[in-house]
Amino acid sequence: MKIRGFQIVLVLLLPALLRAAFITGSTTIDTVSYTKYIARFAVNQDSILDVKLRTRFQQNYNQNYVNVKLLLMNDAEWDMALESDLCADREKLARFNINIRMQSNGQWSQWGKSKVRIINRPQVWYMLLADCDRETNTEGINMKTIDFELEMTNDESHFSHEYWGVLPTNVFALLVFSYLLGKTGLKLYNEIKKQEEYQSPLMPLLVALVLEFLQLILCVMHLICYSYDGRGIWLFDYFQTIFSILAQITLISLMIMISQGWTLVFGDLAEKNYFKTELIINFGVHIFIGLLTVIDNGEAHKYHDFEGFQGLLLILLRLGIYGYFLYNVKEIMRNIPRKNLKFMKGFIISASIYMLSFPAFWICSYLLNPHRRLKFIHFGNLFMQMISILILVNQITKKESTYNKASMRSQGILPNTKAL
């Protein structure tokens, strides 16, 4: 049976899309420390953390009952726990624990529960399965596979503290992109009515805005569902990720096209074979960036998708694209009239904000506490990208814009156009 590329992308991205306050999974307890990290959850100060867990064996077992524990430790205790591989040491460090009595017939255990009041500061809590008595070990190193369901709430909200504020921010962004989409769509419609053959950045810009709009709608719907059940709708989460990647590909491709002189100097980019190669490379780079999220997904050290190595690699890729953009700008500046310089300055600012916002916020995020990094990167990057796109839309859509004065339409040399 042949596996298509779309199916491969789905399989690779799916684990990254299942981040939730209600977590289901399967694991085996480590044979060295006899513990296994399974989740992390951040809680604000003066809040209550509620934790529920149940487990079962995937296969029948040779004892009537087996006892395992869920260890709960805050970030300070977790740092000390990493210094020891002994299960007993980690159990002593745990502030709370939940004892789970598992049946041998593969049936789910009863729900074990714990309630933790956070008082003095925001804290990140780590959850570990522990079997210090090695009851799940029957053949020396053969640890039985355990299924688990874990639910965590932060003052009855399924959002971990680092996700608080993400939903209203995305709703605000949705309103902004709705305005930009309507403005760009109306401008494109009016211009298409005036001429039969059409070349303008408005078309790819509109495509990028539609993709961003769809991405935000799906993201908001997913987060609303997530706030109720801690799971959301994984299909919405999956497609919003795909739409986000496609929007970035479209917008960056447009910026590169303009930086090469499309509609600014005479010549058809479609005749340049290398541009097709650039589009393929741009597409491949962004798909690769999307797939980076699955590396070490769900591990204790990851506070957002691009923590550590993945983020560094993303920055290098983004800087490579930006460097190529600047190279094109340098070349085209030699061939455009002086009247185009005003547009190019604004365009360079817009493109620079869009391409460099994530690297800048990613680097600065390491000055903050780990549980604050996600919000800092998300809010900052989203806000700066909205500014970038707003500048670009205003440059292209306004009648007296710098783009209209700089483009070939003002010279009447685009197909079926008259000089403005």
C-alpha positions as CSV (number, residue, x, y, z in Angstrom):
1,M,0.0,0.0,0.0
2,K,1.4,3.4,-1.0
3,I,1.6,6.1,1.6
4,R,1.0,9.6,0.2
5,G,2.9,12.7,1.3
6,F,-0.2,14.2,3.0
7,Q,-0.6,11.1,5.1
8,I,3.1,11.2,6.1
9,V,2.7,14.9,7.2
10,L,-0.4,14.0,9.2
11,V,1.4,11.2,11.0
12,L,4.4,13.4,11.8
13,L,2.4,16.4,13.0
14,L,-0.3,14.6,14.9
15,P,1.7,14.1,18.2
16,A,2.4,17.9,18.3
17,L,-1.3,18.6,18.0
18,L,-2.4,16.6,21.0
19,R,-1.0,18.9,23.7
20,A,-3.8,19.0,26.2
21,A,-4.7,19.3,29.8
22,F,-6.5,16.0,29.3
23,I,-3.7,13.7,28.2
24,T,-4.0,10.1,27.1
25,G,-0.9,8.0,26.4
26,S,1.0,4.8,26.9
27,T,4.4,4.4,28.5
28,T,6.8,2.1,30.3
29,I,8.5,3.0,33.5
30,D,12.2,3.5,33.3
31,T,14.3,0.6,34.4
32,V,17.0,2.8,36.0
33,S,15.1,5.3,38.0
34,Y,11.8,3.4,38.0
35,T,10.0,6.6,37.3
36,K,8.6,8.1,34.1
37,Y,7.9,11.8,33.3
38,I,4.5,12.1,31.6
39,A,3.3,15.8,31.9
40,R,3.9,19.3,33.0
41,F,1.4,22.0,34.0
42,A,1.9,25.6,35.0
43,V,-0.3,27.2,37.6
44,N,-0.6,30.9,38.6
45,Q,-0.2,32.1,42.2
46,D,-3.3,32.0,44.5
47,S,-4.7,29.2,42.3
48,I,-5.7,25.6,42.8
49,L,-4.2,22.7,40.7
50,D,-6.5,19.7,40.4
51,V,-5.0,16.5,39.1
52,K,-6.9,13.2,38.2
53,L,-5.2,10.0,36.9
54,R,-6.2,6.5,36.1
55,T,-4.1,3.7,34.5
56,R,-4.4,0.2,33.2
57,F,-2.1,-2.5,31.8
58,Q,-2.2,-3.1,28.0
59,Q,-2.0,-6.9,28.7
60,N,-3.0,-9.2,31.5
61,Y,-0.6,-9.4,34.4
62,N,0.3,-12.3,36.8
63,Q,-0.7,-10.6,40.0
64,N,-4.1,-9.5,41.3
65,Y,-3.1,-5.9,41.9
66,V,-0.1,-3.7,41.3
67,N,0.5,-0.3,42.9
68,V,2.1,2.7,41.1
69,K,2.2,6.3,42.2
70,L,1.9,9.6,40.4
71,L,4.5,12.0,41.9
72,L,3.7,15.7,41.8
73,M,6.6,18.1,42.3
74,N,7.0,21.8,41.6
75,D,9.8,23.3,39.5
76,A,12.3,23.7,42.4
77,E,11.8,20.1,43.5
78,W,12.0,18.9,39.9
79,D,15.5,20.5,39.5
80,M,16.7,18.6,42.5
81,A,15.0,15.4,41.3
82,L,17.0,15.5,38.1
83,E,20.2,15.2,40.1
84,S,19.3,11.6,41.3
85,D,18.2,8.5,39.4
86,L,16.9,6.8,42.6
87,C,13.2,6.3,42.8
88,A,13.2,6.7,46.6
89,D,14.9,10.1,46.3
90,R,12.4,11.4,43.8
91,E,9.5,10.1,45.9
92,K,10.8,12.0,49.0
93,L,11.2,15.2,46.9
94,A,7.6,15.0,45.6
95,R,5.3,17.4,47.4
96,F,2.3,15.2,46.7
97,N,1.6,11.8,45.4
98,I,-1.4,9.8,44.2
99,N,-1.5,6.1,44.8
100,I,-3.0,4.1,42.0
101,R,-4.1,0.4,42.5
102,M,-4.1,-1.3,39.1
103,Q,-6.0,-4.4,38.3
104,S,-4.2,-7.3,36.5
105,N,-7.0,-7.9,33.9
106,G,-6.3,-4.7,31.8
107,Q,-9.3,-2.8,33.3
108,W,-9.0,0.9,34.1
109,S,-8.2,1.7,37.7
110,Q,-10.2,4.0,39.9
111,W,-9.5,7.7,39.4
112,G,-6.8,9.0,41.8
113,K,-7.1,12.6,42.7
114,S,-5.1,15.4,44.3
115,K,-5.7,19.1,44.9
116,V,-2.8,21.6,45.3
117,R,-3.1,25.2,46.4
118,I,-0.5,27.5,44.9
119,I,0.1,30.5,47.2
120,N,3.3,32.5,46.9
121,R,4.3,32.4,43.2
122,P,3.4,30.9,39.8
123,Q,4.7,27.3,39.6
124,V,5.3,24.7,37.0
125,W,4.3,21.2,38.3
126,Y,5.8,18.0,36.9
127,M,4.0,14.6,36.9
128,L,5.9,11.3,37.1
129,L,4.7,7.8,37.3
130,A,6.7,5.9,39.9
131,D,7.1,2.2,40.7
132,C,9.7,2.2,43.5
133,D,8.8,-1.4,44.5
134,R,9.2,-2.6,40.9
135,E,5.8,-4.3,40.9
136,T,5.5,-3.7,37.1
137,N,8.8,-5.4,36.5
138,T,8.4,-9.2,36.0
139,E,11.4,-10.3,34.1
140,G,14.3,-8.2,35.2
141,I,14.2,-5.4,32.6
142,N,10.7,-6.2,31.2
143,M,8.5,-3.3,32.3
144,K,4.9,-3.7,31.4
145,T,3.3,-1.0,29.1
146,I,0.8,1.2,31.0
147,D,-2.0,3.2,29.5
148,F,-2.9,6.4,31.3
149,E,-5.4,9.2,31.3
150,L,-4.4,12.4,33.1
151,E,-6.5,15.5,33.6
152,M,-5.2,18.8,35.0
153,T,-7.0,22.0,35.7
154,N,-5.9,25.5,36.8
155,D,-8.7,27.0,38.9
156,E,-11.1,24.8,36.9
157,S,-9.6,26.0,33.6
158,H,-7.9,23.4,31.4
159,F,-5.4,26.0,30.2
160,S,-2.0,25.7,31.7
161,H,-0.8,29.1,33.0
162,E,1.4,29.7,29.9
163,Y,-1.6,29.5,27.7
164,W,-3.7,32.0,29.6
165,G,-4.5,35.0,27.3
166,V,-3.9,33.1,24.1
167,L,-7.6,32.8,23.2
168,P,-8.6,36.5,23.5
169,T,-5.4,37.5,21.7
170,N,-6.3,35.2,18.8
171,V,-9.8,36.6,18.8
172,F,-8.4,40.2,18.5
173,A,-6.1,39.0,15.7
174,L,-9.0,37.5,13.9
175,L,-10.8,40.8,13.9
176,V,-7.7,42.6,12.5
177,F,-7.2,40.0,9.8
178,S,-11.0,40.2,8.9
179,Y,-10.5,43.9,8.3
180,L,-7.3,43.4,6.2
181,L,-9.0,40.6,4.2
182,G,-12.0,42.7,3.4
183,K,-9.9,45.7,2.5
184,T,-7.6,43.7,0.2
185,G,-10.5,41.7,-1.4
186,L,-12.5,44.8,-2.2
187,K,-9.4,46.5,-3.8
188,L,-8.6,43.4,-5.9
189,Y,-12.3,43.1,-7.0
190,N,-12.4,46.7,-8.2
191,E,-9.1,46.5,-10.0
192,I,-10.0,43.2,-11.8
193,K,-13.2,44.8,-13.1
194,K,-11.1,47.5,-14.8
195,Q,-8.8,45.2,-16.8
196,E,-8.9,41.8,-18.4
197,E,-5.3,40.7,-17.7
198,Y,-3.9,41.4,-14.3
199,Q,-0.5,41.3,-12.5
200,S,-0.5,42.6,-9.0
201,P,0.7,41.6,-5.5
202,L,-2.9,41.9,-4.4
203,M,-3.7,38.3,-5.5
204,P,-1.0,36.5,-3.5
205,L,-1.5,38.9,-0.6
206,L,-5.2,38.1,-0.6
207,V,-4.4,34.3,-0.6
208,A,-2.1,34.8,2.4
209,L,-4.7,36.7,4.2
210,V,-7.4,34.1,3.5
211,L,-5.1,31.4,4.9
212,E,-4.3,33.5,8.0
213,F,-8.0,34.1,8.5
214,L,-8.9,30.4,8.2
215,Q,-6.0,29.5,10.5
216,L,-7.3,31.9,13.2
217,I,-10.9,30.8,12.9
218,L,-9.8,27.1,13.4
219,C,-7.4,28.1,16.2
220,V,-10.1,30.0,18.1
221,M,-12.7,27.2,17.7
222,H,-10.1,24.7,18.9
223,L,-9.2,26.8,22.0
224,I,-12.8,27.3,22.9
225,C,-13.4,23.6,22.9
226,Y,-10.1,23.0,24.7
227,S,-11.2,25.4,27.5
228,Y,-14.2,23.0,28.2
229,D,-12.7,19.6,27.9
230,G,-8.9,20.0,27.9
231,R,-8.6,18.3,24.5
232,G,-10.1,20.6,21.9
233,I,-10.6,19.3,18.3
234,W,-7.3,17.9,17.0
235,L,-8.5,18.2,13.4
236,F,-9.0,22.0,13.8
237,D,-5.5,22.2,15.5
238,Y,-4.0,20.2,12.6
239,F,-5.5,22.3,9.8
240,Q,-4.8,25.6,11.5
241,T,-1.1,24.5,11.6
242,I,-1.2,23.7,7.9
243,F,-2.9,27.0,7.0
244,S,-0.4,28.9,9.1
245,I,2.5,27.3,7.3
246,L,0.9,27.9,3.8
247,A,0.2,31.5,4.8
248,Q,3.9,32.1,5.7
249,I,5.0,30.4,2.4
250,T,2.7,32.6,0.4
251,L,3.6,35.8,2.1
252,I,7.4,35.2,2.1
253,S,7.2,34.1,-1.6
254,L,5.4,37.4,-2.4
255,M,8.1,39.4,-0.5
256,I,10.9,37.6,-2.4
257,M,9.0,38.2,-5.8
258,I,8.7,41.9,-5.1
259,S,12.4,42.1,-3.9
260,Q,13.3,40.6,-7.3
261,G,11.4,43.4,-9.1
262,W,8.0,41.8,-9.9
263,T,5.7,44.6,-11.1
264,L,8.5,47.2,-10.3
265,V,10.7,46.6,-13.3
266,F,9.8,45.3,-16.7
267,G,10.2,41.5,-17.0
268,D,8.1,38.4,-16.3
269,L,9.2,36.3,-13.3
270,A,7.4,33.3,-14.8
271,E,10.0,33.2,-17.5
272,K,12.8,32.8,-14.9
273,N,13.1,29.1,-14.3
274,Y,15.1,29.7,-11.1
275,F,12.0,31.3,-9.4
276,K,10.1,28.0,-9.6
277,T,13.1,26.4,-7.8
278,E,12.9,29.1,-5.1
279,L,9.3,28.5,-4.5
280,I,9.9,24.8,-4.1
281,I,12.8,25.5,-1.7
282,N,10.7,28.0,0.3
283,F,7.9,25.4,0.5
284,G,10.2,22.7,1.6
285,V,11.9,24.9,4.3
286,H,8.5,25.8,5.9
287,I,7.2,22.3,5.8
288,F,10.5,21.2,7.5
289,I,10.0,24.0,10.1
290,G,6.5,22.6,10.8
291,L,7.8,19.1,11.3
292,L,10.4,20.3,13.7
293,T,7.7,20.6,16.4
294,V,7.5,16.8,16.8
295,I,11.2,16.5,17.9
296,D,11.2,15.8,21.6
297,N,7.5,16.7,21.7
298,G,6.0,16.6,25.2
299,E,9.4,16.3,26.9
300,A,10.0,18.1,30.2
301,H,12.4,20.6,28.9
302,K,10.1,21.9,26.2
303,Y,8.0,24.9,27.1
304,H,6.9,25.6,23.6
305,D,7.2,23.9,20.2
306,F,10.5,25.5,19.2
307,E,12.4,25.2,22.5
308,G,16.1,24.5,22.2
309,F,17.6,23.0,19.1
310,Q,14.4,23.3,17.0
311,G,14.2,27.0,17.7
312,L,17.9,27.6,16.9
313,L,17.5,25.7,13.6
314,L,14.4,27.7,12.8
315,I,16.2,31.0,13.4
316,L,19.1,29.9,11.1
317,L,16.6,29.0,8.3
318,R,14.7,32.3,8.8
319,L,17.9,34.3,8.7
320,G,19.0,32.4,5.5
321,I,15.7,33.4,3.8
322,Y,16.1,37.0,5.1
323,G,19.7,37.1,3.8
324,Y,18.5,36.0,0.4
325,F,15.8,38.7,0.5
326,L,18.3,41.4,1.2
327,Y,20.5,40.1,-1.6
328,N,17.6,40.5,-4.0
329,V,16.8,44.0,-2.7
330,K,20.4,45.1,-3.2
331,E,20.4,43.9,-6.8
332,I,17.0,45.4,-7.7
333,M,17.9,48.8,-6.1
334,R,20.4,49.3,-8.9
335,N,17.7,48.9,-11.6
336,I,14.7,50.9,-10.2
337,P,14.0,54.6,-10.7
338,R,14.6,57.0,-7.7
339,K,10.8,57.5,-7.3
340,N,10.6,53.8,-6.3
341,L,12.9,54.2,-3.3
342,K,10.2,55.4,-0.9
343,F,8.1,52.3,-1.6
344,M,11.2,50.1,-1.2
345,K,12.1,51.6,2.2
346,G,8.6,50.9,3.6
347,F,8.6,47.4,1.9
348,I,12.0,46.5,3.4
349,I,10.7,47.5,6.9
350,S,7.5,45.5,6.5
351,A,9.4,42.4,5.3
352,S,12.1,42.7,7.9
353,I,9.5,42.9,10.7
354,Y,7.7,39.8,9.4
355,M,10.9,37.7,8.9
356,L,12.8,38.7,12.0
357,S,10.1,39.0,14.6
358,F,10.2,35.3,15.6
359,P,14.0,35.2,15.9
360,A,14.0,38.4,18.0
361,F,11.3,37.2,20.4
362,W,12.8,33.7,20.6
363,I,16.1,35.0,21.7
364,C,14.7,37.5,24.2
365,S,12.4,34.9,25.7
366,Y,15.3,33.3,27.4
367,L,15.5,36.3,29.7
368,L,12.2,35.3,31.1
369,N,11.0,32.4,33.4
370,P,10.3,29.3,31.3
371,H,6.5,29.3,31.8
372,R,6.3,32.9,30.5
373,R,8.2,32.2,27.2
374,L,5.3,30.8,25.2
375,K,3.0,33.9,25.8
376,F,5.9,36.3,25.1
377,I,6.8,34.6,21.8
378,H,3.2,34.1,20.7
379,F,1.9,37.6,21.6
380,G,5.0,39.4,20.4
381,N,5.3,37.5,17.1
382,L,1.6,37.8,16.3
383,F,1.5,41.5,17.1
384,M,4.6,42.3,15.0
385,Q,3.3,40.2,12.1
386,M,0.0,42.1,12.1
387,I,1.9,45.4,12.0
388,S,4.0,44.0,9.1
389,I,1.0,42.9,7.1
390,L,-0.9,46.1,7.9
391,I,2.0,48.2,6.4
392,L,2.2,46.0,3.3
393,V,-1.6,46.1,2.8
394,N,-1.7,49.9,3.1
395,Q,1.3,50.2,0.7
396,I,-0.4,48.2,-1.9
397,T,-4.1,49.0,-1.6
398,K,-4.2,52.8,-1.1
399,K,-4.8,54.8,-4.3
400,E,-2.0,57.3,-3.6
401,S,0.2,54.6,-2.1
402,T,3.9,54.4,-2.7
403,Y,3.4,51.1,-4.5
404,N,1.1,52.6,-7.1
405,K,3.6,55.3,-7.8
406,A,6.5,52.8,-7.9
407,S,4.9,50.0,-9.9
408,M,4.9,49.6,-13.7
409,R,1.1,50.3,-13.6
410,S,2.0,54.0,-13.1
411,Q,4.0,53.8,-16.4
412,G,1.3,51.9,-18.3
413,I,3.6,49.1,-19.3
414,L,1.8,46.2,-17.5
415,P,-0.6,44.2,-19.7
416,N,-3.8,46.1,-20.5
417,T,-3.1,49.0,-18.1
418,K,-3.0,52.8,-18.6
419,A,-0.5,55.1,-17.0
420,L,-1.9,56.4,-13.7
